[in-house]
Amino acid sequence: MRLILLSLLGALIISVTGCSKFESYNGPEVTRIVVIKSTRQMYLMHNEEILEAYEFELGFAPEGDKEIEGDGRTPEGRYFIDRRNPNSEYYLSIGISYPNDDDREAARELGFSPGGDIFIHGTPRAFRNRDDWTAGCIAVSNREMRQIYAMVREGTVIDIFP
């Protein structure tokens, strides 16, 4: 009985405050994500139309392409959104298909692992622009992450430019 009351109370709070972690989206399909690391701009695209634009934070070593695990860099190139995590330590997250075969081969030639677990995600703390802090991921505010999570589907192309 107590669990039912707590669930009802939670639902009531969400409905009154509008503070749901999950949003719905019924607009045009996001066909591509474009990330420009140098300007910290990310665009959700429907074909050639920009649907949304965001500023973001990167890894603690943002210059250059990710080469190996732990280098603090964000990969560059064409990838795909390959998973969604509604229970992320970083609020919500969508996974990027790094490493691909070329990434694995390049890291192997260096004698290291390429790493993995690269995401677009929210943040466990207040969002501060230009304060790069991730391990190589792309971080946006939690409000923005709710919107991105609703709009982007698995299989969406993501192009990450220097």
Secondary structure, 3 states (H helix, E strand, C coil): CHHHHHHHHHHHHHHHHCCCCCCCCCCCCCCEEEEEHHHCEEEEEECCEEEEEEECECECCCCCCCCCCCCCCCCCEEEEEEEEECCCCCCCEEEECCCCHHHHHHHHHHCCCCCCCEEEECCCCCCCCCCCCECCCEECCHHHHHHHHHHCCCCCEEEEEC
